């Protein structure tokens, strides 16, 4: 964002800013999910739930980014 000027290229600036915000939010949510994940007590249901949550988060952030 330091390279782009908000006054000269507002559309590109908004796209780059929005993409950064979505990536940061996704990283925080994934970090919290992984931090709460107990590797000592893992089973198929928990693993599928984790993968489903990741895919949901990935697709939702992609849809928001495209929109």
CHARMM internal coordinates of N, CA and C (Angstrom, degrees):
IC EDIT
DIST 1 N 1 CA 1.4501
DIST 1 CA 1 C 1.5244
ANGL 1 N 1 CA 1 C 112.20
DIST 1 C 2 N 1.3238
ANGL 1 CA 1 C 2 N 115.78
DIHE 1 N 1 CA 1 C 2 N -21.86
DIST 2 N 2 CA 1.4668
ANGL 1 C 2 N 2 CA 119.11
DIHE 1 CA 1 C 2 N 2 CA 179.43
DIST 2 CA 2 C 1.5210
ANGL 2 N 2 CA 2 C 111.46
DIHE 1 C 2 N 2 CA 2 C -67.57
DIST 2 C 3 N 1.3238
ANGL 2 CA 2 C 3 N 117.87
DIHE 2 N 2 CA 2 C 3 N -27.87
DIST 3 N 3 CA 1.4597
ANGL 2 C 3 N 3 CA 121.74
DIHE 2 CA 2 C 3 N 3 CA -177.51
DIST 3 CA 3 C 1.5204
ANGL 3 N 3 CA 3 C 111.09
DIHE 2 C 3 N 3 CA 3 C -79.51
DIST 3 C 4 N 1.3309
ANGL 3 CA 3 C 4 N 116.81
DIHE 3 N 3 CA 3 C 4 N -32.06
DIST 4 N 4 CA 1.4639
ANGL 3 C 4 N 4 CA 121.55
DIHE 3 CA 3 C 4 N 4 CA -176.42
DIST 4 CA 4 C 1.5208
ANGL 4 N 4 CA 4 C 110.97
DIHE 3 C 4 N 4 CA 4 C -88.95
DIST 4 C 5 N 1.3034
ANGL 4 CA 4 C 5 N 114.61
DIHE 4 N 4 CA 4 C 5 N 144.69
DIST 5 N 5 CA 1.4689
ANGL 4 C 5 N 5 CA 120.49
DIHE 4 CA 4 C 5 N 5 CA 175.14
DIST 5 CA 5 C 1.5231
ANGL 5 N 5 CA 5 C 108.70
DIHE 4 C 5 N 5 CA 5 C -101.56
DIST 5 C 6 N 1.3057
ANGL 5 CA 5 C 6 N 116.51
DIHE 5 N 5 CA 5 C 6 N 127.03
DIST 6 N 6 CA 1.4600
ANGL 5 C 6 N 6 CA 120.92
DIHE 5 CA 5 C 6 N 6 CA -178.98
DIST 6 CA 6 C 1.5265
ANGL 6 N 6 CA 6 C 110.68
DIHE 5 C 6 N 6 CA 6 C -66.24
DIST 6 C 7 N 1.3181
ANGL 6 CA 6 C 7 N 117.45
DIHE 6 N 6 CA 6 C 7 N -30.31
DIST 7 N 7 CA 1.4632
ANGL 6 C 7 N 7 CA 120.58
DIHE 6 CA 6 C 7 N 7 CA -179.14
DIST 7 CA 7 C 1.5280
ANGL 7 N 7 CA 7 C 112.44
DIHE 6 C 7 N 7 CA 7 C -77.36
DIST 7 C 8 N 1.3307
ANGL 7 CA 7 C 8 N 117.43
DIHE 7 N 7 CA 7 C 8 N -34.72
DIST 8 N 8 CA 1.4643
ANGL 7 C 8 N 8 CA 120.32
DIHE 7 CA 7 C 8 N 8 CA -176.80
DIST 8 CA 8 C 1.5233
ANGL 8 N 8 CA 8 C 112.61
DIHE 7 C 8 N 8 CA 8 C -84.43
DIST 8 C 9 N 1.3087
ANGL 8 CA 8 C 9 N 117.96
DIHE 8 N 8 CA 8 C 9 N -38.73
DIST 9 N 9 CA 1.4748
ANGL 8 C 9 N 9 CA 122.39
DIHE 8 CA 8 C 9 N 9 CA -178.23
DIST 9 CA 9 C 1.5237
ANGL 9 N 9 CA 9 C 109.93
DIHE 8 C 9 N 9 CA 9 C -132.52
DIST 9 C 10 N 1.3257
ANGL 9 CA 9 C 10 N 117.38
DIHE 9 N 9 CA 9 C 10 N 73.30
DIST 10 N 10 CA 1.4818
ANGL 9 C 10 N 10 CA 119.13
DIHE 9 CA 9 C 10 N 10 CA -175.96
DIST 10 CA 10 C 1.5271
ANGL 10 N 10 CA 10 C 113.59
DIHE 9 C 10 N 10 CA 10 C -65.48
DIST 10 C 11 N 1.3409
ANGL 10 CA 10 C 11 N 117.95
DIHE 10 N 10 CA 10 C 11 N -34.55
DIST 11 N 11 CA 1.4636
ANGL 10 C 11 N 11 CA 119.89
DIHE 10 CA 10 C 11 N 11 CA -177.95
DIST 11 CA 11 C 1.5294
ANGL 11 N 11 CA 11 C 111.08
DIHE 10 C 11 N 11 CA 11 C -67.98
DIST 11 C 12 N 1.3196
ANGL 11 CA 11 C 12 N 117.00
DIHE 11 N 11 CA 11 C 12 N -48.48
DIST 12 N 12 CA 1.4671
ANGL 11 C 12 N 12 CA 120.61
DIHE 11 CA 11 C 12 N 12 CA 179.63
DIST 12 CA 12 C 1.5206
ANGL 12 N 12 CA 12 C 110.09
DIHE 11 C 12 N 12 CA 12 C -64.19
DIST 12 C 13 N 1.3207
ANGL 12 CA 12 C 13 N 116.96
DIHE 12 N 12 CA 12 C 13 N -40.41
DIST 13 N 13 CA 1.4652
ANGL 12 C 13 N 13 CA 121.05
DIHE 12 CA 12 C 13 N 13 CA 178.47
DIST 13 CA 13 C 1.5274
ANGL 13 N 13 CA 13 C 110.14
DIHE 12 C 13 N 13 CA 13 C -59.67
DIST 13 C 14 N 1.3300
ANGL 13 CA 13 C 14 N 116.91
DIHE 13 N 13 CA 13 C 14 N -44.16
DIST 14 N 14 CA 1.4671
ANGL 13 C 14 N 14 CA 121.07
DIHE 13 CA 13 C 14 N 14 CA 179.96
DIST 14 CA 14 C 1.5226
ANGL 14 N 14 CA 14 C 111.53
DIHE 13 C 14 N 14 CA 14 C -64.90
DIST 14 C 15 N 1.3461
ANGL 14 CA 14 C 15 N 117.08
DIHE 14 N 14 CA 14 C 15 N -40.03
DIST 15 N 15 CA 1.4610
ANGL 14 C 15 N 15 CA 120.04
DIHE 14 CA 14 C 15 N 15 CA 178.98
DIST 15 CA 15 C 1.5234
ANGL 15 N 15 CA 15 C 111.47
DIHE 14 C 15 N 15 CA 15 C -64.22
DIST 15 C 16 N 1.3167
ANGL 15 CA 15 C 16 N 116.92
DIHE 15 N 15 CA 15 C 16 N -45.45
DIST 16 N 16 CA 1.4541
ANGL 15 C 16 N 16 CA 120.61
DIHE 15 CA 15 C 16 N 16 CA -179.11
DIST 16 CA 16 C 1.5254
ANGL 16 N 16 CA 16 C 110.66
DIHE 15 C 16 N 16 CA 16 C -66.43
DIST 16 C 17 N 1.3214
ANGL 16 CA 16 C 17 N 117.07
DIHE 16 N 16 CA 16 C 17 N -41.20
DIST 17 N 17 CA 1.4586
ANGL 16 C 17 N 17 CA 121.11
DIHE 16 CA 16 C 17 N 17 CA 178.52
DIST 17 CA 17 C 1.5288
ANGL 17 N 17 CA 17 C 110.91
DIHE 16 C 17 N 17 CA 17 C -63.73
DIST 17 C 18 N 1.3236
ANGL 17 CA 17 C 18 N 117.32
DIHE 17 N 17 CA 17 C 18 N -45.60
DIST 18 N 18 CA 1.4661
ANGL 17 C 18 N 18 CA 121.51
DIHE 17 CA 17 C 18 N 18 CA 179.71
DIST 18 CA 18 C 1.5094
ANGL 18 N 18 CA 18 C 112.50
DIHE 17 C 18 N 18 CA 18 C -63.09
DIST 18 C 19 N 1.3245
ANGL 18 CA 18 C 19 N 116.41
DIHE 18 N 18 CA 18 C 19 N -41.18
DIST 19 N 19 CA 1.4584
ANGL 18 C 19 N 19 CA 120.39
DIHE 18 CA 18 C 19 N 19 CA 178.52
DIST 19 CA 19 C 1.5211
ANGL 19 N 19 CA 19 C 110.61
DIHE 18 C 19 N 19 CA 19 C -64.13
DIST 19 C 20 N 1.3050
ANGL 19 CA 19 C 20 N 117.08
DIHE 19 N 19 CA 19 C 20 N -39.03
DIST 20 N 20 CA 1.4666
ANGL 19 C 20 N 20 CA 120.96
DIHE 19 CA 19 C 20 N 20 CA 178.46
DIST 20 CA 20 C 1.5226
ANGL 20 N 20 CA 20 C 112.08
DIHE 19 C 20 N 20 CA 20 C -65.89
DIST 20 C 21 N 1.3194
ANGL 20 CA 20 C 21 N 116.51
DIHE 20 N 20 CA 20 C 21 N -40.81
DIST 21 N 21 CA 1.4645
ANGL 20 C 21 N 21 CA 120.61
DIHE 20 CA 20 C 21 N 21 CA 179.87
DIST 21 CA 21 C 1.5252
ANGL 21 N 21 CA 21 C 110.86
DIHE 20 C 21 N 21 CA 21 C -65.48
DIST 21 C 22 N 1.3331
ANGL 21 CA 21 C 22 N 116.68
DIHE 21 N 21 CA 21 C 22 N -43.82
DIST 22 N 22 CA 1.4655
ANGL 21 C 22 N 22 CA 120.18
DIHE 21 CA 21 C 22 N 22 CA 179.62
DIST 22 CA 22 C 1.5289
ANGL 22 N 22 CA 22 C 110.31
DIHE 21 C 22 N 22 CA 22 C -64.16
DIST 22 C 23 N 1.3296
ANGL 22 CA 22 C 23 N 117.48
DIHE 22 N 22 CA 22 C 23 N -41.82
DIST 23 N 23 CA 1.4684
ANGL 22 C 23 N 23 CA 120.02
DIHE 22 CA 22 C 23 N 23 CA 178.28
DIST 23 CA 23 C 1.5199
ANGL 23 N 23 CA 23 C 111.40
DIHE 22 C 23 N 23 CA 23 C -63.70
DIST 23 C 24 N 1.3171
ANGL 23 CA 23 C 24 N 117.67
DIHE 23 N 23 CA 23 C 24 N -41.89
DIST 24 N 24 CA 1.4637
ANGL 23 C 24 N 24 CA 120.45
DIHE 23 CA 23 C 24 N 24 CA 179.09
DIST 24 CA 24 C 1.5191
ANGL 24 N 24 CA 24 C 111.30
DIHE 23 C 24 N 24 CA 24 C -64.07
DIST 24 C 25 N 1.3254
ANGL 24 CA 24 C 25 N 116.96
DIHE 24 N 24 CA 24 C 25 N -43.32
DIST 25 N 25 CA 1.4659
ANGL 24 C 25 N 25 CA 120.46
DIHE 24 CA 24 C 25 N 25 CA 179.44
DIST 25 CA 25 C 1.5283
ANGL 25 N 25 CA 25 C 110.53
DIHE 24 C 25 N 25 CA 25 C -63.86
DIST 25 C 26 N 1.3203
ANGL 25 CA 25 C 26 N 117.29
DIHE 25 N 25 CA 25 C 26 N -41.71
DIST 26 N 26 CA 1.4566
ANGL 25 C 26 N 26 CA 121.12
DIHE 25 CA 25 C 26 N 26 CA 178.39
DIST 26 CA 26 C 1.5192
ANGL 26 N 26 CA 26 C 110.92
DIHE 25 C 26 N 26 CA 26 C -63.19
DIST 26 C 27 N 1.3119
ANGL 26 CA 26 C 27 N 116.63
DIHE 26 N 26 CA 26 C 27 N -41.50
DIST 27 N 27 CA 1.4702
ANGL 26 C 27 N 27 CA 120.62
DIHE 26 CA 26 C 27 N 27 CA 179.42
DIST 27 CA 27 C 1.5213
ANGL 27 N 27 CA 27 C 111.58
DIHE 26 C 27 N 27 CA 27 C -63.26
DIST 27 C 28 N 1.3216
ANGL 27 CA 27 C 28 N 117.03
DIHE 27 N 27 CA 27 C 28 N -41.78
DIST 28 N 28 CA 1.4653
ANGL 27 C 28 N 28 CA 120.46
DIHE 27 CA 27 C 28 N 28 CA -179.66
DIST 28 CA 28 C 1.5219
ANGL 28 N 28 CA 28 C 110.65
DIHE 27 C 28 N 28 CA 28 C -65.36
DIST 28 C 29 N 1.3229
ANGL 28 CA 28 C 29 N 117.15
DIHE 28 N 28 CA 28 C 29 N -43.99
DIST 29 N 29 CA 1.4623
ANGL 28 C 29 N 29 CA 120.52
DIHE 28 CA 28 C 29 N 29 CA -179.63
DIST 29 CA 29 C 1.5292
ANGL 29 N 29 CA 29 C 110.65
DIHE 28 C 29 N 29 CA 29 C -65.56
DIST 29 C 30 N 1.3290
ANGL 29 CA 29 C 30 N 117.57
DIHE 29 N 29 CA 29 C 30 N -43.46
DIST 30 N 30 CA 1.4605
ANGL 29 C 30 N 30 CA 119.96
DIHE 29 CA 29 C 30 N 30 CA 178.45
DIST 30 CA 30 C 1.5277
ANGL 30 N 30 CA 30 C 111.71
DIHE 29 C 30 N 30 CA 30 C -65.27
DIST 30 C 31 N 1.3260
ANGL 30 CA 30 C 31 N 117.27
DIHE 30 N 30 CA 30 C 31 N -38.97
DIST 31 N 31 CA 1.4567
ANGL 30 C 31 N 31 CA 120.58
DIHE 30 CA 30 C 31 N 31 CA 177.63
DIST 31 CA 31 C 1.5209
ANGL 31 N 31 CA 31 C 110.69
DIHE 30 C 31 N 31 CA 31 C -60.79
DIST 31 C 32 N 1.3270
ANGL 31 CA 31 C 32 N 116.62
DIHE 31 N 31 CA 31 C 32 N -45.69
DIST 32 N 32 CA 1.4663
ANGL 31 C 32 N 32 CA 119.94
DIHE 31 CA 31 C 32 N 32 CA 179.10
DIST 32 CA 32 C 1.5290
ANGL 32 N 32 CA 32 C 111.47
DIHE 31 C 32 N 32 CA 32 C -65.19
DIST 32 C 33 N 1.3249
ANGL 32 CA 32 C 33 N 117.60
DIHE 32 N 32 CA 32 C 33 N -37.55
DIST 33 N 33 CA 1.4689
ANGL 32 C 33 N 33 CA 120.38
DIHE 32 CA 32 C 33 N 33 CA 178.96
DIST 33 CA 33 C 1.5209
ANGL 33 N 33 CA 33 C 110.95
DIHE 32 C 33 N 33 CA 33 C -66.52
DIST 33 C 34 N 1.3229
ANGL 33 CA 33 C 34 N 117.05
DIHE 33 N 33 CA 33 C 34 N -42.52
DIST 34 N 34 CA 1.4626
ANGL 33 C 34 N 34 CA 120.51
DIHE 33 CA 33 C 34 N 34 CA 179.83
DIST 34 CA 34 C 1.5235
ANGL 34 N 34 CA 34 C 110.90
DIHE 33 C 34 N 34 CA 34 C -69.74
DIST 34 C 35 N 1.3211
ANGL 34 CA 34 C 35 N 116.75
DIHE 34 N 34 CA 34 C 35 N -36.87
DIST 35 N 35 CA 1.4624
ANGL 34 C 35 N 35 CA 120.67
DIHE 34 CA 34 C 35 N 35 CA 179.84
DIST 35 CA 35 C 1.5312
ANGL 35 N 35 CA 35 C 110.97
DIHE 34 C 35 N 35 CA 35 C -64.19
DIST 35 C 36 N 1.3221
ANGL 35 CA 35 C 36 N 117.63
DIHE 35 N 35 CA 35 C 36 N -34.97
DIST 36 N 36 CA 1.4663
ANGL 35 C 36 N 36 CA 121.69
DIHE 35 CA 35 C 36 N 36 CA 179.83
DIST 36 CA 36 C 1.5230
ANGL 36 N 36 CA 36 C 112.92
DIHE 35 C 36 N 36 CA 36 C -85.88
DIST 36 C 37 N 1.3146
ANGL 36 CA 36 C 37 N 117.59
DIHE 36 N 36 CA 36 C 37 N -2.70
DIST 37 N 37 CA 1.4589
ANGL 36 C 37 N 37 CA 122.39
DIHE 36 CA 36 C 37 N 37 CA -178.25
DIST 37 CA 37 C 1.5239
ANGL 37 N 37 CA 37 C 109.55
DIHE 36 C 37 N 37 CA 37 C -81.19
DIST 37 C 38 N 1.3242
ANGL 37 CA 37 C 38 N 116.98
DIHE 37 N 37 CA 37 C 38 N 124.38
DIST 38 N 38 CA 1.4685
ANGL 37 C 38 N 38 CA 122.72
DIHE 37 CA 37 C 38 N 38 CA -177.61
DIST 38 CA 38 C 1.5252
ANGL 38 N 38 CA 38 C 109.41
DIHE 37 C 38 N 38 CA 38 C -96.74
DIST 38 C 39 N 1.3351
ANGL 38 CA 38 C 39 N 117.00
DIHE 38 N 38 CA 38 C 39 N 107.03
DIST 39 N 39 CA 1.4603
ANGL 38 C 39 N 39 CA 120.80
DIHE 38 CA 38 C 39 N 39 CA -178.88
DIST 39 CA 39 C 1.5254
ANGL 39 N 39 CA 39 C 112.64
DIHE 38 C 39 N 39 CA 39 C -72.30
DIST 39 C 40 N 1.3176
ANGL 39 CA 39 C 40 N 117.90
DIHE 39 N 39 CA 39 C 40 N -21.84
DIST 40 N 40 CA 1.4504
ANGL 39 C 40 N 40 CA 120.86
DIHE 39 CA 39 C 40 N 40 CA 179.51
DIST 40 CA 40 C 1.5090
ANGL 40 N 40 CA 40 C 113.18
DIHE 39 C 40 N 40 CA 40 C -74.20
DIST 40 C 41 N 1.3231
ANGL 40 CA 40 C 41 N 117.15
DIHE 40 N 40 CA 40 C 41 N -23.43
DIST 41 N 41 CA 1.4626
ANGL 40 C 41 N 41 CA 121.96
DIHE 40 CA 40 C 41 N 41 CA -176.51
DIST 41 CA 41 C 1.5233
ANGL 41 N 41 CA 41 C 108.93
DIHE 40 C 41 N 41 CA 41 C -126.04
DIST 41 C 42 N 1.3331
ANGL 41 CA 41 C 42 N 116.58
DIHE 41 N 41 CA 41 C 42 N 68.34
DIST 42 N 42 CA 1.4632
ANGL 41 C 42 N 42 CA 120.73
DIHE 41 CA 41 C 42 N 42 CA -176.10
DIST 42 CA 42 C 1.5299
ANGL 42 N 42 CA 42 C 109.23
DIHE 41 C 42 N 42 CA 42 C -109.13
DIST 42 C 43 N 1.3208
ANGL 42 CA 42 C 43 N 115.07
DIHE 42 N 42 CA 42 C 43 N 141.10
DIST 43 N 43 CA 1.4570
ANGL 42 C 43 N 43 CA 120.60
DIHE 42 CA 42 C 43 N 43 CA 173.88
DIST 43 CA 43 C 1.5233
ANGL 43 N 43 CA 43 C 108.38
DIHE 42 C 43 N 43 CA 43 C -142.07
DIST 43 C 44 N 1.3021
ANGL 43 CA 43 C 44 N 116.38
DIHE 43 N 43 CA 43 C 44 N 176.69
DIST 44 N 44 CA 1.4605
ANGL 43 C 44 N 44 CA 121.02
DIHE 43 CA 43 C 44 N 44 CA -175.02
DIST 44 CA 44 C 1.5228
ANGL 44 N 44 CA 44 C 112.21
DIHE 43 C 44 N 44 CA 44 C -62.66
DIST 44 C 45 N 1.3143
ANGL 44 CA 44 C 45 N 117.04
DIHE 44 N 44 CA 44 C 45 N -39.79
DIST 45 N 45 CA 1.4620
ANGL 44 C 45 N 45 CA 120.65
DIHE 44 CA 44 C 45 N 45 CA -179.07
DIST 45 CA 45 C 1.5193
ANGL 45 N 45 CA 45 C 111.05
DIHE 44 C 45 N 45 CA 45 C -63.48
DIST 45 C 46 N 1.3196
ANGL 45 CA 45 C 46 N 117.62
DIHE 45 N 45 CA 45 C 46 N -44.71
DIST 46 N 46 CA 1.4615
ANGL 45 C 46 N 46 CA 120.71
DIHE 45 CA 45 C 46 N 46 CA 179.53
DIST 46 CA 46 C 1.5227
ANGL 46 N 46 CA 46 C 111.32
DIHE 45 C 46 N 46 CA 46 C -66.05
DIST 46 C 47 N 1.3254
ANGL 46 CA 46 C 47 N 116.47
DIHE 46 N 46 CA 46 C 47 N -38.71
DIST 47 N 47 CA 1.4571
ANGL 46 C 47 N 47 CA 120.26
DIHE 46 CA 46 C 47 N 47 CA 179.09
DIST 47 CA 47 C 1.5266
ANGL 47 N 47 CA 47 C 111.24
DIHE 46 C 47 N 47 CA 47 C -65.43
DIST 47 C 48 N 1.3178
ANGL 47 CA 47 C 48 N 117.44
DIHE 47 N 47 CA 47 C 48 N -44.71
DIST 48 N 48 CA 1.4661
ANGL 47 C 48 N 48 CA 121.08
DIHE 47 CA 47 C 48 N 48 CA 177.71
DIST 48 CA 48 C 1.5265
ANGL 48 N 48 CA 48 C 111.33
DIHE 47 C 48 N 48 CA 48 C -64.95
DIST 48 C 49 N 1.3333
ANGL 48 CA 48 C 49 N 116.59
DIHE 48 N 48 CA 48 C 49 N -37.44
DIST 49 N 49 CA 1.4561
ANGL 48 C 49 N 49 CA 120.62
DIHE 48 CA 48 C 49 N 49 CA 176.84
DIST 49 CA 49 C 1.5227
ANGL 49 N 49 CA 49 C 110.73
DIHE 48 C 49 N 49 CA 49 C -63.23
DIST 49 C 50 N 1.3247
ANGL 49 CA 49 C 50 N 116.21
DIHE 49 N 49 CA 49 C 50 N -42.25
DIST 50 N 50 CA 1.4606
ANGL 49 C 50 N 50 CA 120.91
DIHE 49 CA 49 C 50 N 50 CA 178.73
DIST 50 CA 50 C 1.5270
ANGL 50 N 50 CA 50 C 111.09
DIHE 49 C 50 N 50 CA 50 C -64.58
DIST 50 C 51 N 1.3251
ANGL 50 CA 50 C 51 N 117.26
DIHE 50 N 50 CA 50 C 51 N -44.86
DIST 51 N 51 CA 1.4651
ANGL 50 C 51 N 51 CA 120.99
DIHE 50 CA 50 C 51 N 51 CA 179.00
DIST 51 CA 51 C 1.5245
ANGL 51 N 51 CA 51 C 110.28
DIHE 50 C 51 N 51 CA 51 C -64.71
DIST 51 C 52 N 1.3305
ANGL 51 CA 51 C 52 N 117.38
DIHE 51 N 51 CA 51 C 52 N -40.78
DIST 52 N 52 CA 1.4622
ANGL 51 C 52 N 52 CA 120.65
DIHE 51 CA 51 C 52 N 52 CA 177.13
DIST 52 CA 52 C 1.5164
ANGL 52 N 52 CA 52 C 112.39
DIHE 51 C 52 N 52 CA 52 C -62.61
DIST 52 C 53 N 1.3189
ANGL 52 CA 52 C 53 N 116.61
DIHE 52 N 52 CA 52 C 53 N -40.85
DIST 53 N 53 CA 1.4645
ANGL 52 C 53 N 53 CA 120.30
DIHE 52 CA 52 C 53 N 53 CA 177.71
DIST 53 CA 53 C 1.5210
ANGL 53 N 53 CA 53 C 111.06
DIHE 52 C 53 N 53 CA 53 C -64.06
DIST 53 C 54 N 1.3397
ANGL 53 CA 53 C 54 N 115.93
DIHE 53 N 53 CA 53 C 54 N -41.60
DIST 54 N 54 CA 1.4567
ANGL 53 C 54 N 54 CA 119.54
DIHE 53 CA 53 C 54 N 54 CA 178.31
DIST 54 CA 54 C 1.5250
ANGL 54 N 54 CA 54 C 111.34
DIHE 53 C 54 N 54 CA 54 C -63.12
DIST 54 C 55 N 1.3339
ANGL 54 CA 54 C 55 N 117.27
DIHE 54 N 54 CA 54 C 55 N -45.86
DIST 55 N 55 CA 1.4609
ANGL 54 C 55 N 55 CA 120.35
DIHE 54 CA 54 C 55 N 55 CA 179.94
DIST 55 CA 55 C 1.5227
ANGL 55 N 55 CA 55 C 111.64
DIHE 54 C 55 N 55 CA 55 C -64.54
DIST 55 C 56 N 1.3265
ANGL 55 CA 55 C 56 N 116.69
DIHE 55 N 55 CA 55 C 56 N -38.33
DIST 56 N 56 CA 1.4692
ANGL 55 C 56 N 56 CA 120.43
DIHE 55 CA 55 C 56 N 56 CA 176.57
DIST 56 CA 56 C 1.5206
ANGL 56 N 56 CA 56 C 110.56
DIHE 55 C 56 N 56 CA 56 C -62.18
DIST 56 C 57 N 1.3140
ANGL 56 CA 56 C 57 N 116.54
DIHE 56 N 56 CA 56 C 57 N -46.93
DIST 57 N 57 CA 1.4596
ANGL 56 C 57 N 57 CA 121.23
DIHE 56 CA 56 C 57 N 57 CA -179.84
DIST 57 CA 57 C 1.5227
ANGL 57 N 57 CA 57 C 111.18
DIHE 56 C 57 N 57 CA 57 C -64.29
DIST 57 C 58 N 1.3184
ANGL 57 CA 57 C 58 N 116.79
DIHE 57 N 57 CA 57 C 58 N -41.12
DIST 58 N 58 CA 1.4538
ANGL 57 C 58 N 58 CA 121.29
DIHE 57 CA 57 C 58 N 58 CA 179.81
DIST 58 CA 58 C 1.5278
ANGL 58 N 58 CA 58 C 111.05
DIHE 57 C 58 N 58 CA 58 C -63.56
DIST 58 C 59 N 1.3371
ANGL 58 CA 58 C 59 N 116.95
DIHE 58 N 58 CA 58 C 59 N -48.69
DIST 59 N 59 CA 1.4577
ANGL 58 C 59 N 59 CA 119.81
DIHE 58 CA 58 C 59 N 59 CA -178.30
DIST 59 CA 59 C 1.5187
ANGL 59 N 59 CA 59 C 112.15
DIHE 58 C 59 N 59 CA 59 C -68.12
DIST 59 C 60 N 1.3195
ANGL 59 CA 59 C 60 N 116.99
DIHE 59 N 59 CA 59 C 60 N -38.43
DIST 60 N 60 CA 1.4658
ANGL 59 C 60 N 60 CA 119.45
DIHE 59 CA 59 C 60 N 60 CA 178.36
DIST 60 CA 60 C 1.5296
ANGL 60 N 60 CA 60 C 111.30
DIHE 59 C 60 N 60 CA 60 C -64.74
DIST 60 C 61 N 1.3118
ANGL 60 CA 60 C 61 N 117.49
DIHE 60 N 60 CA 60 C 61 N -43.55
DIST 61 N 61 CA 1.4596
ANGL 60 C 61 N 61 CA 119.06
DIHE 60 CA 60 C 61 N 61 CA 179.38
DIST 61 CA 61 C 1.5207
ANGL 61 N 61 CA 61 C 111.24
DIHE 60 C 61 N 61 CA 61 C -67.27
DIST 61 C 62 N 1.3380
ANGL 61 CA 61 C 62 N 117.93
DIHE 61 N 61 CA 61 C 62 N -33.62
DIST 62 N 62 CA 1.4612
ANGL 61 C 62 N 62 CA 120.63
DIHE 61 CA 61 C 62 N 62 CA 177.29
DIST 62 CA 62 C 1.5294
ANGL 62 N 62 CA 62 C 110.86
DIHE 61 C 62 N 62 CA 62 C -67.23
DIST 62 C 63 N 1.3239
ANGL 62 CA 62 C 63 N 116.99
DIHE 62 N 62 CA 62 C 63 N -41.46
DIST 63 N 63 CA 1.4608
ANGL 62 C 63 N 63 CA 121.01
DIHE 62 CA 62 C 63 N 63 CA 178.62
DIST 63 CA 63 C 1.5225
ANGL 63 N 63 CA 63 C 110.69
DIHE 62 C 63 N 63 CA 63 C -64.45
DIST 63 C 64 N 1.3249
ANGL 63 CA 63 C 64 N 116.80
DIHE 63 N 63 CA 63 C 64 N -43.80
DIST 64 N 64 CA 1.4683
ANGL 63 C 64 N 64 CA 120.47
DIHE 63 CA 63 C 64 N 64 CA 178.32
DIST 64 CA 64 C 1.5307
ANGL 64 N 64 CA 64 C 110.26
DIHE 63 C 64 N 64 CA 64 C -64.01
DIST 64 C 65 N 1.3349
ANGL 64 CA 64 C 65 N 116.39
DIHE 64 N 64 CA 64 C 65 N -40.19
DIST 65 N 65 CA 1.4599
ANGL 64 C 65 N 65 CA 119.65
DIHE 64 CA 64 C 65 N 65 CA 178.66
DIST 65 CA 65 C 1.5206
ANGL 65 N 65 CA 65 C 112.36
DIHE 64 C 65 N 65 CA 65 C -63.72
DIST 65 C 66 N 1.3157
ANGL 65 CA 65 C 66 N 116.93
DIHE 65 N 65 CA 65 C 66 N -40.11
DIST 66 N 66 CA 1.4743
ANGL 65 C 66 N 66 CA 120.82
DIHE 65 CA 65 C 66 N 66 CA 179.17
DIST 66 CA 66 C 1.5245
ANGL 66 N 66 CA 66 C 110.64
DIHE 65 C 66 N 66 CA 66 C -69.76
DIST 66 C 67 N 1.3284
ANGL 66 CA 66 C 67 N 115.77
DIHE 66 N 66 CA 66 C 67 N -39.40
DIST 67 N 67 CA 1.4734
ANGL 66 C 67 N 67 CA 119.75
DIHE 66 CA 66 C 67 N 67 CA -179.63
DIST 67 CA 67 C 1.5006
ANGL 67 N 67 CA 67 C 109.93
DIHE 66 C 67 N 67 CA 67 C -66.88
END
COOR INIT
IC SEED 1 N 1 CA 1 C
IC BUILD
